[in-house]
Amino acid sequence: MFNPLEERGIPIDEQLRNWSELAVEPYDKRAVDPYTRCRIIAMNGIEVESIIFSHQFNRNTDVLEVKEKLALSRRIEQQQQKAINWLTPGDETTLEVTLGYEQVAVDLTAWLARSEPDPYLTQTYDFGLLEDFDHLYRYANLYELLEGKQAEAVVQ
């Protein structure tokens, strides 16, 4: 089993990528496993959040050495986010991407509800899960209405 805390990592000066390393081949929206799509969406969100955090951190420090290290880190995180985001194909419609985001929300909220030891918080997650299912259902209906396709092809 992969444990990221046991990995040595890659030295920061070896993490910068050139254009050919950033230009990744997008997945085929008709053949991709829905959980591959979910993992890409989740990783893209993690990378975006890390960039936002480091920008905020940079605004709140006056230490030049820290600012320099943050700038290098942000550059690498920006490249990682681009590579992940570019895995989404250009022919995937906005509704298909949205269905993927809602599938991520349903699955993550369900996992949180199952894993939460506090019964009150479990109820809160269960309530949020109902809302996530409602969104997924409504977007599925909109997808059928506008594109004439079934959402099951996207979320399986």
N, C-alpha and C positions, 0 to 999 in steps of 0.2 A: 504494500500500500504506500502511496506517495505521501510523504510528510514534508511540507515546505519548510518547516523549522529545522529539519535535518540537512537541507540542501546548502551547499557552499555558496551558490550564486555565481554570477558572472561579474568580473571587475567592471566598474562603471565606464572606464575608458574603452571597453570592448563592446559596449551596448549600443553605441551610435550606429545607425543603419544607413546604407546608401539607397539610392532610388530603386534599384532592382530588388533589394530586400524588402522595401515597403510596398512595392507593386505586387500584391498577393493575388492569387486566383480566387475569385469569389465562388461560393458554393452554388450548386445548381438548385434553384428553388423547387424544382419538381422532384428531385431525388434526395434532398437533404433530410436527415433524421431530424424530427422536430426538436429534440433535445440538444442537437448540435446548434440549431438556431437559438435556442434558449441560452446555451452557454456563451455564445457570441454576444447576445444582448446583455447578459449579466456582466461579462468581462468588459464590454464597452462602457457600461455604467460605472463599474469600478474604476476604470482608467479616467473617465471624465471627472468623477468625484475626487480622485487623487490630484488631478490638475487644479481643480477649484480650491482644494485644501491648501496646496502648496502656494498658489497665488495669494490666498488670504494670509498664510504664514509669512510670506515675503513682505506683505504690507505691514506686518506687526513686528518686524525686527529691524534694528539699525546696524546689526553686525555684518560688515561687508563680506567676511569669509562665509557666513551662513547664506547670505544673498547669492553669492557666486555658486555655492554648492546647490542651492535651490534652483538656480537658473539651469544648470546642467541637468539636474534631475527632471525639471519640467520639460526640457527638450527631449529627453529620452522617453518620458511618459507620453508626450505628444506623439512621438513616432509610434510607440506601442498602440496608442489609441487609434491612430490612423490605420495601422496594419489590421487591427481587429475590426474596425468599422468598415473597412474596404472589403471584408469578407462577404458583406451583404451585397447581393447582385443588383445592378442597376435596373433590371427588369422586374424586381419585386416591388409591387405597388405599395403605396402608403398603408392601405388597409391590411395587406398581408404582413407588413412589418408590425402594425398595431396589434394584429392577432397574436403575433409572437410575443410582444411585450405583455399582453394580457395573460398569455399562457405562463410566462415567467412569474407574473404577479400571483396567479392562482397557485402555482407550485410552491413558490417561496412562502407564501402565507400559510398554505396547508402544512408545510414542513415546520414552520414556526409554531403553529397551533399544536401539532403532535409533540413537539419537543419541549414545550413550555411547562414547567412544573407548577406554576401558580395558576390555580383554577380560574381566577378572575381574568388574568391575562389571556388564558386559553379562550375564554368566552369572547374577549375583545378581538382576538385573531379570527375566531370563527365568524364573528359578525363581519369583519373585514373581508373574509373569504367569500361570504355571500355577495358582497359588493363587487369583488373581483370577478366572480362567476357571472354576475349580472352584466358587467362590462363586456366580458368575453361573449356572452350570448347576444348582446345588442350589436357588437361589432360583427359577429358572425351573420346576423340578419342583414346588416347593412352591406356586408360583402356579397351576400346572395342577391340583394336588391340591385346594387350598383354594377357588380361584375358578373352576376349570373353564375357564381361558383359556390361550392360548398366549403365551409371553413374546415371540415374534416380533412380535406386535402392538405391544409397548412398545418394544423395542430395534431392531426391523427389521433 
